[in-house]
């Protein structure tokens, strides 16, 4: 936990337009005052992020919807009551007080209450919302550890708070609640069935929000073909990282075989860690054993499909 003195210093830095990197349960966030145009501009510049891509806002547990949106449907309220704090971002119509630059010139805003003790301590002390996209360069892999943030930004951020590995490790589910039938824009670990368990409503799958990564040399392969395809790459003199849910059946000096968890939540927790390692090793090919088709794996399947 942060001491009161540390919290005060962070709040003063944020109030002056500074940026910090903080842990959440999903990924590390690059955070600045969501009401401060200078902070918002710094985030876009530091991430090299297109100005038309909105920044989501993290809120403390004692959040005030009225500070950010004028229209909260009963569905939105029930989802917030059930899943917050947690890995769910809700999209609302923004109110007039929200800076246009924060939301990429649009009229909607993404809000989330994170479930992380450090993030909540900072948000409570700051007593307002923090613009907080993932703490990585635009199109690069998201950070699930503080070291990933340091590798991306070095000393360009005022403070990087090391809270250890993120407990979930992949981005939040995003649901647009501005329409009569809510739309799922991105899947994380909260799935469609989880949402429907809370509200008696249909949800439209509209995966229009992808995670803008650089394309990795990544290929999904069925288990039966995994060994032969890996062997083919190795024979071409390439270095290969394999992410498989079983022990290695091939040994080679240019091969790193990672025995991934068989359970979806644990798999998500370590996914970015191993992808970062593969990227740092300048791996030529990343081969991923195809994931199960049941719903528990749907968010991870979608994520890997976008890499």
C-alpha positions as CSV (number, residue, x, y, z in Angstrom):
1,X,0.0,0.0,0.0
2,X,1.0,3.6,-0.5
3,X,1.7,5.8,2.5
4,X,-0.3,9.0,3.0
5,X,2.8,11.0,2.1
6,X,3.2,9.1,-1.1
7,X,-0.5,9.5,-2.0
8,X,-0.3,13.2,-1.4
9,X,2.7,13.5,-3.7
10,X,0.9,11.6,-6.4
11,X,-2.2,13.8,-6.1
12,X,-0.2,17.0,-6.3
13,X,1.6,15.6,-9.4
14,X,-1.7,14.8,-11.0
15,X,-3.2,18.1,-10.1
16,X,-0.3,19.8,-11.8
17,X,-0.9,17.9,-15.1
18,X,1.6,15.1,-14.4
19,X,1.2,11.5,-15.6
20,X,1.6,8.3,-13.5
21,X,1.5,4.7,-14.4
22,X,-0.6,2.6,-12.0
23,X,-1.7,-1.0,-11.7
24,X,-5.2,-2.2,-12.2
25,X,-6.6,-5.7,-12.1
26,X,-6.7,-5.7,-16.0
27,X,-3.5,-4.0,-17.2
28,X,-1.3,-1.1,-16.1
29,X,-2.8,2.3,-16.9
30,X,-1.2,5.6,-18.0
31,X,-3.2,8.0,-15.8
32,X,-3.7,11.8,-15.8
33,X,-6.4,14.2,-14.7
34,X,-9.4,13.6,-17.0
35,X,-10.5,17.3,-16.5
36,X,-7.1,18.7,-17.5
37,X,-6.5,19.3,-21.2
38,X,-2.7,19.4,-20.7
39,X,-2.8,16.0,-19.1
40,X,-5.0,14.6,-21.9
41,X,-2.7,16.0,-24.6
42,X,0.4,14.5,-22.8
43,X,-1.2,11.1,-22.8
44,X,-2.0,11.2,-26.5
45,X,1.5,12.4,-27.3
46,X,3.4,10.0,-25.1
47,X,1.4,7.0,-26.4
48,X,1.6,8.3,-30.0
49,X,-2.1,7.6,-30.0
50,X,-4.5,8.9,-32.8
51,X,-6.4,11.9,-31.5
52,X,-9.7,10.4,-32.5
53,X,-9.4,7.4,-30.2
54,X,-11.2,8.2,-26.9
55,X,-9.6,7.8,-23.5
56,X,-11.5,5.8,-20.9
57,X,-11.9,7.2,-17.4
58,X,-11.2,5.4,-14.1
59,X,-13.4,6.4,-11.1
60,X,-13.2,5.8,-7.4
61,X,-15.7,3.5,-5.7
62,X,-17.8,6.4,-4.5
63,X,-18.2,7.5,-8.1
64,X,-20.7,10.2,-9.2
65,X,-22.3,9.4,-12.5
66,X,-23.6,12.9,-12.8
67,X,-20.1,14.3,-13.2
68,X,-19.7,12.5,-16.5
69,X,-23.0,11.5,-18.0
70,X,-26.6,12.7,-17.8
71,X,-28.3,9.5,-18.9
72,X,-27.9,6.3,-16.9
73,X,-30.4,3.6,-17.9
74,X,-31.6,1.0,-15.5
75,X,-29.6,-1.6,-17.3
76,X,-26.4,0.5,-17.0
77,X,-27.1,1.0,-13.3
78,X,-27.6,-2.7,-12.6
79,X,-24.4,-3.6,-14.5
80,X,-22.4,-1.0,-12.6
81,X,-23.9,-2.1,-9.2
82,X,-23.0,-5.7,-9.9
83,X,-19.6,-5.6,-11.7
84,X,-18.0,-2.4,-10.2
85,X,-15.4,-2.4,-9.0
86,X,-14.2,-4.8,-11.7
87,X,-13.1,-5.4,-15.3
88,X,-16.1,-3.8,-17.1
89,X,-16.0,-0.6,-19.0
90,X,-19.4,1.0,-19.7
91,X,-20.0,3.5,-22.5
92,X,-22.3,6.4,-21.8
93,X,-23.4,9.6,-23.5
94,X,-21.0,12.2,-22.1
95,X,-22.3,15.3,-20.5
96,X,-21.3,18.8,-21.5
97,X,-18.6,19.2,-18.9
98,X,-16.5,16.4,-20.4
99,X,-13.7,17.7,-22.6
100,X,-14.1,16.9,-26.3
101,X,-10.4,16.0,-26.5
102,X,-10.8,13.3,-23.9
103,X,-13.3,11.4,-26.0
104,X,-11.7,11.9,-29.4
105,X,-14.2,14.5,-30.5
106,X,-17.1,12.1,-30.0
107,X,-20.1,12.3,-27.8
108,X,-19.6,9.1,-25.7
109,X,-17.4,8.3,-22.7
110,X,-16.1,5.0,-21.3
111,X,-16.2,4.7,-17.5
112,X,-14.8,2.0,-15.2
113,X,-14.3,1.5,-11.5
114,X,-11.1,-0.6,-11.1
115,X,-10.8,-3.4,-8.6
116,X,-7.3,-2.8,-7.4
117,X,-6.3,-1.5,-3.9
118,X,-3.6,0.8,-5.2
119,X,-5.7,2.3,-8.0
120,X,-8.6,2.8,-5.6
121,X,-6.3,4.5,-3.0
122,X,-5.1,7.0,-5.6
123,X,-8.6,7.6,-7.1
124,X,-10.0,8.2,-3.6
125,X,-7.2,10.6,-2.7
126,X,-7.6,12.4,-6.1
127,X,-11.3,12.5,-5.7
128,X,-12.1,12.6,-9.4
129,X,-11.7,10.7,-12.6
130,X,-8.4,9.8,-14.2
131,X,-8.0,9.4,-18.0
132,X,-6.3,6.0,-18.1
133,X,-5.6,4.1,-21.2
134,X,-3.2,1.2,-21.1
135,X,0.4,2.3,-20.3
136,X,2.0,1.3,-23.6
137,X,2.9,2.9,-26.9
138,X,0.0,2.8,-29.3
139,X,-0.2,-0.5,-31.2
140,X,2.3,-2.2,-28.8
141,X,1.5,-5.0,-26.4
142,X,-0.4,-4.0,-23.3
143,X,1.5,-4.0,-20.0
144,X,0.6,-6.5,-17.3
145,X,3.7,-5.8,-15.2
146,X,5.5,-2.6,-14.2
147,X,8.6,-3.7,-16.1
148,X,6.6,-3.6,-19.3
149,X,5.8,0.1,-18.6
150,X,9.5,0.9,-17.8
151,X,10.6,-0.7,-21.1
152,X,8.1,1.4,-23.0
153,X,8.5,4.8,-21.4
154,X,11.6,4.8,-19.2
155,X,11.8,8.1,-17.3
156,X,9.1,9.8,-19.5
157,X,6.5,9.2,-16.8
158,X,6.6,11.1,-13.5
159,X,6.0,8.0,-11.4
160,X,5.6,4.3,-12.2
161,X,3.9,2.4,-9.3
162,X,4.8,-1.2,-9.1
163,X,1.9,-3.2,-7.9
164,X,3.1,-6.6,-9.2
165,X,1.5,-8.5,-12.0
166,X,-2.0,-7.6,-12.8
167,X,-4.4,-10.2,-11.4
168,X,-6.5,-10.5,-14.6
169,X,-3.9,-9.5,-17.2
170,X,-6.1,-8.7,-20.2
171,X,-8.2,-5.7,-21.0
172,X,-11.7,-5.1,-19.7
173,X,-15.0,-6.1,-21.3
174,X,-16.6,-3.0,-22.9
175,X,-20.4,-2.6,-23.2
176,X,-22.2,0.4,-24.8
177,X,-25.3,1.1,-22.8
178,X,-26.4,4.1,-24.8
179,X,-28.7,2.0,-27.0
180,X,-32.0,0.2,-26.1
181,X,-30.2,-3.1,-26.6
182,X,-26.7,-2.9,-25.1
183,X,-23.8,-3.7,-27.4
184,X,-20.7,-5.7,-26.4
185,X,-17.8,-3.8,-28.1
186,X,-15.0,-5.9,-26.6
187,X,-14.8,-9.1,-24.6
188,X,-12.5,-9.6,-21.6
189,X,-13.1,-11.9,-18.7
190,X,-16.7,-10.8,-18.2
191,X,-18.7,-12.7,-20.8
192,X,-22.1,-12.3,-22.4
193,X,-23.6,-15.0,-20.1
194,X,-22.3,-13.1,-17.1
195,X,-24.0,-9.9,-18.3
196,X,-27.3,-11.6,-19.0
197,X,-27.2,-13.2,-15.6
198,X,-27.4,-9.7,-14.1
199,X,-29.9,-8.1,-16.5
200,X,-32.8,-9.6,-18.4
201,X,-31.7,-8.2,-21.7
202,X,-30.4,-9.2,-25.1
203,X,-26.8,-8.1,-25.8
204,X,-25.6,-7.6,-29.3
205,X,-22.1,-8.8,-30.1
206,X,-20.5,-5.8,-31.9
207,X,-16.8,-6.3,-31.5
208,X,-16.0,-2.9,-33.0
209,X,-13.3,-2.0,-30.4
210,X,-10.2,-4.0,-31.1
211,X,-7.0,-3.6,-29.2
212,X,-4.7,-1.8,-31.7
213,X,-1.5,-3.9,-31.5
214,X,1.3,-4.2,-34.0
215,X,0.9,-7.4,-35.9
216,X,3.0,-10.1,-34.2
217,X,4.4,-13.1,-36.1
218,X,1.7,-15.1,-34.5
219,X,-0.1,-18.2,-35.8
220,X,-2.9,-20.2,-34.2
221,X,-2.5,-23.9,-34.9
222,X,-4.5,-27.0,-34.0
223,X,-2.8,-29.3,-31.5
224,X,-2.4,-32.1,-34.0
225,X,-0.4,-29.8,-36.3
226,X,1.6,-27.9,-33.7
227,X,4.7,-30.1,-33.8
228,X,5.0,-30.3,-37.6
229,X,4.5,-26.6,-38.2
230,X,6.9,-25.7,-35.4
231,X,9.5,-28.1,-36.8
232,X,9.0,-26.5,-40.3
233,X,9.9,-23.0,-38.9
234,X,12.9,-24.4,-37.1
235,X,14.2,-26.0,-40.2
236,X,14.0,-22.6,-41.9
237,X,16.4,-21.3,-39.2
238,X,13.8,-19.3,-37.4
239,X,13.5,-18.8,-33.6
240,X,10.1,-19.9,-32.4
241,X,8.0,-19.5,-29.2
242,X,5.2,-21.9,-28.7
243,X,2.3,-21.3,-26.3
244,X,0.7,-24.6,-25.8
245,X,-1.5,-26.1,-23.1
246,X,0.6,-29.3,-22.8
247,X,4.2,-30.2,-22.2
248,X,6.7,-29.8,-25.0
249,X,7.1,-32.6,-27.5
250,X,10.0,-31.0,-29.4
251,X,13.4,-29.7,-28.2
252,X,15.6,-27.3,-30.2
253,X,18.1,-24.6,-29.4
254,X,15.9,-22.0,-31.2
255,X,12.7,-23.1,-29.5
256,X,11.1,-21.8,-26.4
257,X,8.1,-24.0,-25.5
258,X,5.8,-22.5,-22.8
259,X,3.4,-24.8,-21.1
260,X,0.4,-22.5,-20.7
261,X,-2.4,-22.9,-18.1
262,X,-5.4,-25.1,-19.1
263,X,-7.9,-22.8,-17.3
264,X,-9.0,-19.6,-19.1
265,X,-8.5,-17.1,-16.3
266,X,-5.0,-18.3,-15.5
267,X,-4.1,-18.3,-19.2
268,X,-5.2,-14.7,-19.5
269,X,-3.2,-13.8,-16.4
270,X,0.1,-14.8,-18.0
271,X,-0.6,-14.2,-21.7
272,X,1.0,-10.7,-22.0
273,X,3.9,-11.7,-19.9
274,X,5.0,-14.4,-22.3
275,X,4.2,-12.3,-25.4
276,X,6.4,-9.5,-24.1
277,X,9.2,-12.1,-23.5
278,X,8.8,-13.4,-27.1
279,X,8.9,-9.8,-28.5
280,X,12.0,-8.9,-26.4
281,X,13.8,-12.0,-27.7
282,X,13.1,-10.9,-31.3
283,X,11.3,-14.1,-31.9
284,X,10.6,-14.8,-35.6
285,X,7.4,-16.8,-35.0
286,X,5.0,-17.2,-32.2
287,X,2.9,-20.3,-32.5
288,X,-0.2,-20.6,-30.3
289,X,-2.2,-23.8,-29.8
290,X,-5.7,-23.1,-30.9
291,X,-8.0,-22.3,-27.9
292,X,-11.2,-24.1,-26.9
293,X,-14.3,-22.9,-28.6
294,X,-16.4,-22.6,-25.4
295,X,-17.5,-19.2,-24.1
296,X,-15.0,-19.1,-21.2
297,X,-12.2,-18.6,-23.8
298,X,-14.1,-16.2,-26.1
299,X,-12.4,-13.0,-24.8
300,X,-8.9,-14.5,-25.1
301,X,-9.7,-16.0,-28.5
302,X,-10.8,-12.5,-29.7
303,X,-7.7,-10.9,-28.3
304,X,-5.3,-13.4,-29.8
305,X,-7.1,-13.1,-33.2
306,X,-6.3,-9.3,-33.2
307,X,-2.6,-9.8,-32.5
